[in-house]
Amino acid sequence: MKKSWTVGLPSALVLLCGAAGTASAAPVDEFLNQVHADGITSATSDDDLVTVGRGICTMLDTGAGRSDVYRDLYENTRLDDPSFVDAFIDDSVQFLCPWNRQASAPAPPESGDTV
């Protein structure tokens, strides 16, 4: 049985997104399709998922690292499974702000860490 998680809209991401302009429909539709395929839904509407996804892009655009974005999502949404948080970040970057791929890449393990 596939788990499903609901995203609550984090206020910090709403403030960052604020009046985000409408991007072309294709990337947004692809983003929503992938997020739904990952088992992630919103308690209210798909617009909330897009708003949070764009908030991730804004955070990365302004210099936040993946760990900052991860922490914000984990602490301020109902995504309490690390794999869903990672999937949501990856989906947001892939479809809504592909220019942030490098900024959102997971940090390499430090020397001495087991992989």
A tleap script that builds the chain and sets N, CA, C and O, in Angstrom:
source leaprc.protein.ff14SB
mol = sequence {
  NMET LYS LYS SER TRP THR VAL GLY LEU PRO
  SER ALA LEU VAL LEU LEU CYS GLY ALA ALA
  GLY THR ALA SER ALA ALA PRO VAL ASP GLU
  PHE LEU ASN GLN VAL HIE ALA ASP GLY ILE
  THR SER ALA THR SER ASP ASP ASP LEU VAL
  THR VAL GLY ARG GLY ILE CYS THR MET LEU
  ASP THR GLY ALA GLY ARG SER ASP VAL TYR
  ARG ASP LEU TYR GLU ASN THR ARG LEU ASP
  ASP PRO SER PHE VAL ASP ALA PHE ILE ASP
  ASP SER VAL GLN PHE LEU CYS PRO TRP ASN
  ARG GLN ALA SER ALA PRO ALA PRO PRO GLU
  SER GLY ASP THR CVAL
}
set mol.1.N position { 0.840 -1.177 0.000 }
set mol.1.CA position { 0.000 0.000 0.000 }
set mol.1.C position { 0.889 1.245 0.000 }
set mol.1.O position { 1.782 1.376 0.837 }
set mol.2.N position { 0.645 2.135 -0.921 }
set mol.2.CA position { 1.436 3.345 -1.060 }
set mol.2.C position { 0.948 4.404 -0.077 }
set mol.2.O position { -0.247 4.683 0.007 }
set mol.3.N position { 1.880 4.984 0.657 }
set mol.3.CA position { 1.536 6.047 1.595 }
set mol.3.C position { 1.235 7.326 0.832 }
set mol.3.O position { 1.727 7.531 -0.278 }
set mol.4.N position { 0.445 8.160 1.421 }
set mol.4.CA position { 0.146 9.470 0.863 }
set mol.4.C position { 0.321 10.501 1.969 }
set mol.4.O position { -0.058 10.257 3.115 }
set mol.5.N position { 0.884 11.637 1.636 }
set mol.5.CA position { 1.111 12.687 2.621 }
set mol.5.C position { 0.490 13.980 2.138 }
set mol.5.O position { 0.418 14.243 0.937 }
set mol.6.N position { 0.053 14.762 3.067 }
set mol.6.CA position { -0.584 16.032 2.764 }
set mol.6.C position { 0.352 17.169 3.144 }
set mol.6.O position { 0.971 17.159 4.208 }
set mol.7.N position { 0.440 18.141 2.258 }
set mol.7.CA position { 1.260 19.318 2.512 }
set mol.7.C position { 0.372 20.405 3.083 }
set mol.7.O position { -0.623 20.787 2.469 }
set mol.8.N position { 0.728 20.904 4.255 }
set mol.8.CA position { 0.102 22.106 4.788 }
set mol.8.C position { 0.947 23.273 4.317 }
set mol.8.O position { 2.161 23.125 4.174 }
set mol.9.N position { 0.364 24.395 4.078 }
set mol.9.CA position { 1.084 25.516 3.494 }
set mol.9.C position { 1.915 26.241 4.544 }
set mol.9.O position { 1.349 26.892 5.422 }
set mol.10.N position { 3.260 26.147 4.479 }
set mol.10.CA position { 4.096 26.835 5.456 }
set mol.10.C position { 4.047 28.344 5.250 }
set mol.10.O position { 4.179 28.834 4.129 }
set mol.11.N position { 3.859 29.057 6.325 }
set mol.11.CA position { 3.726 30.507 6.222 }
set mol.11.C position { 4.987 31.157 5.670 }
set mol.11.O position { 4.892 32.136 4.929 }
set mol.12.N position { 6.145 30.650 6.004 }
set mol.12.CA position { 7.389 31.240 5.488 }
set mol.12.C position { 7.438 31.139 3.976 }
set mol.12.O position { 7.879 32.071 3.303 }
set mol.13.N position { 6.989 30.013 3.436 }
set mol.13.CA position { 7.003 29.859 1.988 }
set mol.13.C position { 5.946 30.730 1.335 }
set mol.13.O position { 6.162 31.232 0.232 }
set mol.14.N position { 4.821 30.920 1.980 }
set mol.14.CA position { 3.789 31.790 1.434 }
set mol.14.C position { 4.319 33.209 1.346 }
set mol.14.O position { 4.110 33.888 0.341 }
set mol.15.N position { 5.002 33.662 2.385 }
set mol.15.CA position { 5.551 35.009 2.372 }
set mol.15.C position { 6.597 35.170 1.285 }
set mol.15.O position { 6.649 36.206 0.624 }
set mol.16.N position { 7.425 34.163 1.094 }
set mol.16.CA position { 8.437 34.242 0.049 }
set mol.16.C position { 7.810 34.232 -1.329 }
set mol.16.O position { 8.286 34.909 -2.240 }
set mol.17.N position { 6.742 33.463 -1.484 }
set mol.17.CA position { 6.090 33.343 -2.778 }
set mol.17.C position { 5.207 34.535 -3.066 }
set mol.17.O position { 5.178 35.046 -4.185 }
set mol.18.N position { 4.494 34.970 -2.059 }
set mol.18.CA position { 3.619 36.117 -2.184 }
set mol.18.C position { 2.877 36.188 -3.488 }
set mol.18.O position { 1.939 35.426 -3.722 }
set mol.19.N position { 3.288 37.092 -4.333 }
set mol.19.CA position { 2.603 37.329 -5.596 }
set mol.19.C position { 3.382 36.733 -6.751 }
set mol.19.O position { 3.630 37.407 -7.750 }
set mol.20.N position { 3.765 35.491 -6.621 }
set mol.20.CA position { 4.509 34.839 -7.702 }
set mol.20.C position { 3.670 34.841 -8.964 }
set mol.20.O position { 2.477 34.539 -8.933 }
set mol.21.N position { 4.297 35.181 -10.062 }
set mol.21.CA position { 3.599 35.210 -11.340 }
set mol.21.C position { 3.269 33.814 -11.821 }
set mol.21.O position { 3.833 32.829 -11.345 }
set mol.22.N position { 2.359 33.740 -12.760 }
set mol.22.CA position { 1.950 32.453 -13.294 }
set mol.22.C position { 2.937 32.020 -14.366 }
set mol.22.O position { 3.148 32.726 -15.352 }
set mol.23.N position { 3.529 30.873 -14.167 }
set mol.23.CA position { 4.428 30.311 -15.171 }
set mol.23.C position { 3.580 29.596 -16.205 }
set mol.23.O position { 2.369 29.456 -16.036 }
set mol.24.N position { 4.211 29.148 -17.268 }
set mol.24.CA position { 3.450 28.416 -18.276 }
set mol.24.C position { 2.841 27.178 -17.644 }
set mol.24.O position { 3.396 26.611 -16.703 }
set mol.25.N position { 1.710 26.770 -18.163 }
set mol.25.CA position { 0.946 25.672 -17.554 }
set mol.25.C position { 1.668 24.338 -17.632 }
set mol.25.O position { 1.524 23.513 -16.729 }
set mol.26.N position { 2.434 24.106 -18.675 }
set mol.26.CA position { 3.048 22.783 -18.847 }
set mol.26.C position { 3.938 22.392 -17.666 }
set mol.26.O position { 3.748 21.301 -17.128 }
set mol.27.N position { 4.895 23.212 -17.232 }
set mol.27.CA position { 5.714 22.810 -16.086 }
set mol.27.C position { 4.894 22.625 -14.814 }
set mol.27.O position { 5.177 21.728 -14.020 }
set mol.28.N position { 3.889 23.457 -14.616 }
set mol.28.CA position { 3.049 23.334 -13.425 }
set mol.28.C position { 2.275 22.021 -13.471 }
set mol.28.O position { 2.206 21.304 -12.473 }
set mol.29.N position { 1.696 21.708 -14.623 }
set mol.29.CA position { 0.964 20.442 -14.764 }
set mol.29.C position { 1.882 19.249 -14.561 }
set mol.29.O position { 1.509 18.279 -13.900 }
set mol.30.N position { 3.080 19.317 -15.126 }
set mol.30.CA position { 4.046 18.224 -14.958 }
set mol.30.C position { 4.457 18.096 -13.490 }
set mol.30.O position { 4.595 16.987 -12.973 }
set mol.31.N position { 4.650 19.224 -12.831 }
set mol.31.CA position { 4.981 19.226 -11.404 }
set mol.31.C position { 3.874 18.546 -10.601 }
set mol.31.O position { 4.142 17.658 -9.792 }
set mol.32.N position { 2.638 18.964 -10.828 }
set mol.32.CA position { 1.512 18.376 -10.090 }
set mol.32.C position { 1.367 16.888 -10.380 }
set mol.32.O position { 1.108 16.101 -9.470 }
set mol.33.N position { 1.531 16.502 -11.632 }
set mol.33.CA position { 1.452 15.075 -11.974 }
set mol.33.C position { 2.503 14.279 -11.216 }
set mol.33.O position { 2.210 13.204 -10.695 }
set mol.34.N position { 3.728 14.800 -11.150 }
set mol.34.CA position { 4.800 14.076 -10.469 }
set mol.34.C position { 4.588 14.045 -8.958 }
set mol.34.O position { 4.788 13.011 -8.321 }
set mol.35.N position { 4.187 15.172 -8.390 }
set mol.35.CA position { 3.933 15.226 -6.950 }
set mol.35.C position { 2.829 14.230 -6.581 }
set mol.35.O position { 2.944 13.506 -5.592 }
set mol.36.N position { 1.767 14.201 -7.375 }
set mol.36.CA position { 0.685 13.242 -7.119 }
set mol.36.C position { 1.180 11.811 -7.278 }
set mol.36.O position { 0.812 10.937 -6.494 }
set mol.37.N position { 2.011 11.565 -8.285 }
set mol.37.CA position { 2.574 10.219 -8.481 }
set mol.37.C position { 3.431 9.811 -7.283 }
set mol.37.O position { 3.534 8.628 -6.959 }
set mol.38.N position { 4.043 10.799 -6.629 }
set mol.38.CA position { 4.845 10.532 -5.430 }
set mol.38.C position { 3.969 10.315 -4.197 }
set mol.38.O position { 4.477 9.973 -3.129 }
set mol.39.N position { 2.656 10.511 -4.336 }
set mol.39.CA position { 1.745 10.310 -3.215 }
set mol.39.C position { 1.576 11.522 -2.324 }
set mol.39.O position { 1.138 11.395 -1.180 }
set mol.40.N position { 1.920 12.706 -2.836 }
set mol.40.CA position { 1.827 13.938 -2.054 }
set mol.40.C position { 0.610 14.725 -2.532 }
set mol.40.O position { 0.445 14.956 -3.730 }
set mol.41.N position { -0.240 15.134 -1.593 }
set mol.41.CA position { -1.429 15.917 -1.914 }
set mol.41.C position { -1.498 17.127 -0.989 }
set mol.41.O position { -0.696 17.266 -0.065 }
set mol.42.N position { -2.457 17.987 -1.249 }
set mol.42.CA position { -2.678 19.154 -0.396 }
set mol.42.C position { -3.999 18.995 0.330 }
set mol.42.O position { -4.940 18.392 -0.187 }
set mol.43.N position { -4.059 19.540 1.529 }
set mol.43.CA position { -5.302 19.492 2.297 }
set mol.43.C position { -6.374 20.375 1.671 }
set mol.43.O position { -7.563 20.151 1.897 }
set mol.44.N position { -5.977 21.369 0.891 }
set mol.44.CA position { -6.957 22.294 0.332 }
set mol.44.C position { -7.020 22.283 -1.189 }
set mol.44.O position { -8.098 22.087 -1.751 }
set mol.45.N position { -5.892 22.488 -1.872 }
set mol.45.CA position { -5.940 22.530 -3.338 }
set mol.45.C position { -4.551 22.330 -3.934 }
set mol.45.O position { -3.532 22.465 -3.255 }
set mol.46.N position { -4.544 22.008 -5.211 }
set mol.46.CA position { -3.276 21.885 -5.923 }
set mol.46.C position { -2.544 23.220 -5.992 }
set mol.46.O position { -1.319 23.251 -6.101 }
set mol.47.N position { -3.285 24.322 -5.928 }
set mol.47.CA position { -2.639 25.637 -5.929 }
set mol.47.C position { -1.679 25.777 -4.751 }
set mol.47.O position { -0.634 26.417 -4.870 }
set mol.48.N position { -2.036 25.177 -3.611 }
set mol.48.CA position { -1.139 25.216 -2.452 }
set mol.48.C position { 0.164 24.484 -2.738 }
set mol.48.O position { 1.236 24.944 -2.347 }
set mol.49.N position { 0.074 23.344 -3.421 }
set mol.49.CA position { 1.288 22.600 -3.768 }
set mol.49.C position { 2.191 23.445 -4.657 }
set mol.49.O position { 3.406 23.483 -4.463 }
set mol.50.N position { 1.589 24.123 -5.636 }
set mol.50.CA position { 2.364 24.974 -6.548 }
set mol.50.C position { 2.969 26.143 -5.775 }
set mol.50.O position { 4.123 26.504 -6.006 }
set mol.51.N position { 2.212 26.732 -4.869 }
set mol.51.CA position { 2.721 27.848 -4.071 }
set mol.51.C position { 3.922 27.419 -3.232 }
set mol.51.O position { 4.925 28.129 -3.170 }
set mol.52.N position { 3.819 26.261 -2.590 }
set mol.52.CA position { 4.944 25.764 -1.790 }
set mol.52.C position { 6.127 25.441 -2.697 }
set mol.52.O position { 7.269 25.747 -2.354 }
set mol.53.N position { 5.868 24.825 -3.848 }
set mol.53.CA position { 6.942 24.523 -4.796 }
set mol.53.C position { 7.659 25.779 -5.257 }
set mol.53.O position { 8.887 25.809 -5.335 }
set mol.54.N position { 6.894 26.812 -5.560 }
set mol.54.CA position { 7.507 28.085 -5.970 }
set mol.54.C position { 8.240 28.740 -4.805 }
set mol.54.O position { 9.238 29.433 -5.001 }
set mol.55.N position { 7.744 28.520 -3.602 }
set mol.55.CA position { 8.448 29.026 -2.421 }
set mol.55.C position { 9.813 28.383 -2.267 }
set mol.55.O position { 10.780 29.038 -1.878 }
set mol.56.N position { 9.886 27.093 -2.577 }
set mol.56.CA position { 11.178 26.394 -2.565 }
set mol.56.C position { 12.119 27.055 -3.559 }
set mol.56.O position { 13.286 27.296 -3.252 }
set mol.57.N position { 11.612 27.348 -4.747 }
set mol.57.CA position { 12.435 28.006 -5.766 }
set mol.57.C position { 12.925 29.365 -5.281 }
set mol.57.O position { 14.089 29.715 -5.473 }
set mol.58.N position { 12.038 30.127 -4.654 }
set mol.58.CA position { 12.414 31.446 -4.145 }
set mol.58.C position { 13.484 31.330 -3.067 }
set mol.58.O position { 14.440 32.105 -3.046 }
set mol.59.N position { 13.319 30.364 -2.179 }
set mol.59.CA position { 14.334 30.167 -1.136 }
set mol.59.C position { 15.691 29.859 -1.757 }
set mol.59.O position { 16.707 30.422 -1.350 }
set mol.60.N position { 15.708 28.964 -2.744 }
set mol.60.CA position { 16.969 28.613 -3.404 }
set mol.60.C position { 17.526 29.805 -4.176 }
set mol.60.O position { 18.736 30.030 -4.182 }
set mol.61.N position { 16.643 30.576 -4.832 }
set mol.61.CA position { 17.074 31.768 -5.577 }
set mol.61.C position { 17.753 32.785 -4.664 }
set mol.61.O position { 18.659 33.501 -5.091 }
set mol.62.N position { 17.318 32.848 -3.417 }
set mol.62.CA position { 17.864 33.851 -2.495 }
set mol.62.C position { 19.013 33.319 -1.649 }
set mol.62.O position { 19.436 33.961 -0.688 }
set mol.63.N position { 19.515 32.138 -2.012 }
set mol.63.CA position { 20.720 31.635 -1.372 }
set mol.63.C position { 20.546 30.563 -0.323 }
set mol.63.O position { 21.537 30.097 0.240 }
set mol.64.N position { 19.331 30.155 -0.041 }
set mol.64.CA position { 19.133 29.070 0.928 }
set mol.64.C position { 19.682 27.775 0.340 }
set mol.64.O position { 19.593 27.546 -0.866 }
set mol.65.N position { 20.235 26.951 1.177 }
set mol.65.CA position { 20.724 25.648 0.745 }
set mol.65.C position { 19.639 24.597 0.882 }
set mol.65.O position { 18.586 24.845 1.470 }
set mol.66.N position { 19.906 23.427 0.335 }
set mol.66.CA position { 18.925 22.344 0.400 }
set mol.66.C position { 18.564 22.015 1.848 }
set mol.66.O position { 17.400 21.751 2.151 }
set mol.67.N position { 19.550 22.030 2.741 }
set mol.67.CA position { 19.255 21.692 4.136 }
set mol.67.C position { 18.306 22.712 4.764 }
set mol.67.O position { 17.465 22.347 5.585 }
set mol.68.N position { 18.432 23.993 4.384 }
set mol.68.CA position { 17.511 25.021 4.879 }
set mol.68.C position { 16.093 24.769 4.375 }
set mol.68.O position { 15.125 24.840 5.132 }
set mol.69.N position { 15.991 24.473 3.082 }
set mol.69.CA position { 14.689 24.205 2.474 }
set mol.69.C position { 14.078 22.955 3.094 }
set mol.69.O position { 12.894 22.933 3.431 }
set mol.70.N position { 14.892 21.920 3.241 }
set mol.70.CA position { 14.430 20.659 3.825 }
set mol.70.C position { 13.871 20.904 5.231 }
set mol.70.O position { 12.770 20.461 5.559 }
set mol.71.N position { 14.634 21.605 6.042 }
set mol.71.CA position { 14.225 21.875 7.422 }
set mol.71.C position { 12.906 22.643 7.450 }
set mol.71.O position { 12.016 22.324 8.238 }
set mol.72.N position { 12.780 23.661 6.588 }
set mol.72.CA position { 11.562 24.459 6.556 }
set mol.72.C position { 10.352 23.603 6.179 }
set mol.72.O position { 9.298 23.704 6.807 }
set mol.73.N position { 10.502 22.771 5.168 }
set mol.73.CA position { 9.396 21.887 4.772 }
set mol.73.C position { 9.058 20.901 5.877 }
set mol.73.O position { 7.889 20.697 6.205 }
set mol.74.N position { 10.083 20.295 6.445 }
set mol.74.CA position { 9.872 19.273 7.472 }
set mol.74.C position { 9.175 19.856 8.704 }
set mol.74.O position { 8.302 19.219 9.294 }
set mol.75.N position { 9.569 21.065 9.080 }
set mol.75.CA position { 9.022 21.677 10.291 }
set mol.75.C position { 7.677 22.364 10.079 }
set mol.75.O position { 6.914 22.522 11.032 }
set mol.76.N position { 7.369 22.778 8.844 }
set mol.76.CA position { 6.185 23.609 8.614 }
set mol.76.C position { 5.118 22.990 7.724 }
set mol.76.O position { 4.150 23.661 7.366 }
set mol.77.N position { 5.275 21.739 7.368 }
set mol.77.CA position { 4.246 21.047 6.594 }
set mol.77.C position { 3.930 19.734 7.286 }
set mol.77.O position { 4.515 19.397 8.316 }
set mol.78.N position { 3.021 19.019 6.718 }
set mol.78.CA position { 2.682 17.700 7.251 }
set mol.78.C position { 3.516 16.606 6.590 }
set mol.78.O position { 3.222 15.420 6.738 }
set mol.79.N position { 4.537 17.000 5.873 }
set mol.79.CA position { 5.455 16.024 5.278 }
set mol.79.C position { 6.429 15.586 6.363 }
set mol.79.O position { 7.461 16.225 6.572 }
set mol.80.N position { 6.104 14.502 7.050 }
set mol.80.CA position { 6.975 14.070 8.140 }
set mol.80.C position { 7.777 12.823 7.788 }
set mol.80.O position { 8.398 12.215 8.659 }
set mol.81.N position { 7.765 12.447 6.530 }
set mol.81.CA position { 8.582 11.340 6.043 }
set mol.81.C position { 9.701 11.951 5.195 }
set mol.81.O position { 9.421 12.612 4.196 }
set mol.82.N position { 10.955 11.741 5.575 }
set mol.82.CA position { 12.067 12.357 4.844 }
set mol.82.C position { 12.046 12.100 3.342 }
set mol.82.O position { 12.443 12.969 2.565 }
set mol.83.N position { 11.594 10.930 2.921 }
set mol.83.CA position { 11.585 10.643 1.483 }
set mol.83.C position { 10.573 11.520 0.749 }
set mol.83.O position { 10.795 11.870 -0.411 }
set mol.84.N position { 9.466 11.882 1.402 }
set mol.84.CA position { 8.487 12.760 0.777 }
set mol.84.C position { 9.004 14.193 0.716 }
set mol.84.O position { 8.748 14.900 -0.258 }
set mol.85.N position { 9.726 14.626 1.740 }
set mol.85.CA position { 10.317 15.967 1.731 }
set mol.85.C position { 11.323 16.062 0.592 }
set mol.85.O position { 11.309 17.024 -0.175 }
set mol.86.N position { 12.195 15.065 0.482 }
set mol.86.CA position { 13.180 15.054 -0.607 }
set mol.86.C position { 12.503 15.037 -1.970 }
set mol.86.O position { 12.911 15.763 -2.876 }
set mol.87.N position { 11.476 14.216 -2.121 }
set mol.87.CA position { 10.768 14.126 -3.402 }
set mol.87.C position { 10.132 15.466 -3.759 }
set mol.87.O position { 10.180 15.882 -4.917 }
set mol.88.N position { 9.541 16.141 -2.784 }
set mol.88.CA position { 8.888 17.419 -3.061 }
set mol.88.C position { 9.909 18.473 -3.484 }
set mol.88.O position { 9.655 19.251 -4.403 }
set mol.89.N position { 11.048 18.500 -2.825 }
set mol.89.CA position { 12.106 19.440 -3.221 }
set mol.89.C position { 12.578 19.114 -4.633 }
set mol.89.O position { 12.688 20.005 -5.476 }
set mol.90.N position { 12.856 17.842 -4.890 }
set mol.90.CA position { 13.337 17.440 -6.213 }
set mol.90.C position { 12.323 17.778 -7.305 }
set mol.90.O position { 12.696 18.290 -8.361 }
set mol.91.N position { 11.047 17.496 -7.056 }
set mol.91.CA position { 10.004 17.789 -8.045 }
set mol.91.C position { 9.892 19.291 -8.288 }
set mol.91.O position { 9.738 19.726 -9.430 }
set mol.92.N position { 9.968 20.074 -7.233 }
set mol.92.CA position { 9.882 21.531 -7.373 }
set mol.92.C position { 11.003 22.058 -8.252 }
set mol.92.O position { 10.772 22.857 -9.160 }
set mol.93.N position { 12.211 21.607 -7.978 }
set mol.93.CA position { 13.359 22.077 -8.754 }
set mol.93.C position { 13.271 21.587 -10.194 }
set mol.93.O position { 13.493 22.360 -11.126 }
set mol.94.N position { 12.953 20.328 -10.380 }
set mol.94.CA position { 12.916 19.770 -11.734 }
set mol.94.C position { 11.919 20.499 -12.627 }
set mol.94.O position { 12.225 20.788 -13.784 }
set mol.95.N position { 10.737 20.798 -12.109 }
set mol.95.CA position { 9.685 21.335 -12.964 }
set mol.95.C position { 9.449 22.836 -12.830 }
set mol.95.O position { 8.981 23.464 -13.779 }
set mol.96.N position { 9.758 23.423 -11.687 }
set mol.96.CA position { 9.443 24.836 -11.476 }
set mol.96.C position { 10.656 25.754 -11.520 }
set mol.96.O position { 10.518 26.935 -11.837 }
set mol.97.N position { 11.838 25.238 -11.209 }
set mol.97.CA position { 13.041 26.090 -11.246 }
set mol.97.C position { 14.277 25.239 -11.543 }
set mol.97.O position { 15.149 25.087 -10.687 }
set mol.98.N position { 14.349 24.688 -12.748 }
set mol.98.CA position { 15.479 23.809 -13.080 }
set mol.98.C position { 16.839 24.497 -12.986 }
set mol.98.O position { 17.862 23.819 -12.891 }
set mol.99.N position { 16.870 25.816 -13.011 }
set mol.99.CA position { 18.143 26.532 -12.865 }
set mol.99.C position { 18.734 26.344 -11.467 }
set mol.99.O position { 19.898 26.676 -11.241 }
set mol.100.N position { 17.955 25.822 -10.539 }
set mol.100.CA position { 18.430 25.596 -9.171 }
set mol.100.C position { 18.909 24.171 -8.925 }
set mol.100.O position { 19.100 23.781 -7.773 }
set mol.101.N position { 19.103 23.394 -9.969 }
set mol.101.CA position { 19.515 21.995 -9.764 }
set mol.101.C position { 20.788 21.889 -8.938 }
set mol.101.O position { 20.869 21.058 -8.034 }
set mol.102.N position { 21.765 22.705 -9.229 }
set mol.102.CA position { 23.038 22.649 -8.498 }
set mol.102.C position { 22.849 23.043 -7.038 }
set mol.102.O position { 23.400 22.401 -6.143 }
set mol.103.N position { 22.076 24.094 -6.796 }
set mol.103.CA position { 21.870 24.578 -5.427 }
set mol.103.C position { 21.096 23.585 -4.576 }
set mol.103.O position { 21.240 23.566 -3.354 }
set mol.104.N position { 20.270 22.755 -5.219 }
set mol.104.CA position { 19.432 21.839 -4.446 }
set mol.104.C position { 20.007 20.435 -4.362 }
set mol.104.O position { 19.388 19.539 -3.790 }
set mol.105.N position { 21.190 20.244 -4.932 }
set mol.105.CA position { 21.798 18.907 -4.888 }
set mol.105.C position { 22.166 18.563 -3.453 }
set mol.105.O position { 22.667 19.411 -2.714 }
set mol.106.N position { 21.914 17.312 -3.058 }
set mol.106.CA position { 22.314 16.907 -1.702 }
set mol.106.C position { 23.823 17.055 -1.530 }
set mol.106.O position { 24.590 16.831 -2.466 }
set mol.107.N position { 24.227 17.425 -0.351 }
set mol.107.CA position { 25.655 17.572 -0.062 }
set mol.107.C position { 26.328 16.207 -0.118 }
set mol.107.O position { 25.753 15.211 0.322 }
set mol.108.N position { 27.549 16.155 -0.658 }
set mol.108.CA position { 28.264 14.873 -0.679 }
set mol.108.C position { 28.625 14.452 0.739 }
set mol.108.O position { 28.788 15.297 1.619 }
set mol.109.N position { 28.749 13.148 0.960 }
set mol.109.CA position { 29.115 12.702 2.309 }
set mol.109.C position { 30.497 13.220 2.684 }
set mol.109.O position { 31.391 13.316 1.842 }
set mol.110.N position { 30.655 13.548 3.948 }
set mol.110.CA position { 31.952 14.018 4.422 }
set mol.110.C position { 32.880 12.824 4.552 }
set mol.110.O position { 32.425 11.689 4.699 }
set mol.111.N position { 34.171 13.076 4.498 }
set mol.111.CA position { 35.118 11.972 4.619 }
set mol.111.C position { 34.895 11.264 5.944 }
set mol.111.O position { 34.699 11.894 6.983 }
set mol.112.N position { 34.929 9.967 5.883 }
set mol.112.CA position { 34.685 9.168 7.071 }
set mol.112.C position { 33.243 8.712 7.196 }
set mol.112.O position { 32.949 7.795 7.963 }
set mol.113.N position { 32.318 9.354 6.435 }
set mol.113.CA position { 30.921 8.933 6.462 }
set mol.113.C position { 30.763 7.656 5.660 }
set mol.113.O position { 31.450 7.457 4.659 }
set mol.114.N position { 29.880 6.810 6.087 }
set mol.114.CA position { 29.588 5.582 5.365 }
set mol.114.C position { 28.487 5.856 4.368 }
set mol.114.O position { 27.493 6.508 4.690 }
set mol.115.N position { 28.659 5.362 3.168 }
set mol.115.CA position { 27.648 5.583 2.129 }
set mol.115.C position { 26.818 4.353 1.965 }
set mol.115.O position { 25.906 4.330 1.137 }
savepdb mol mol.pdb
quit
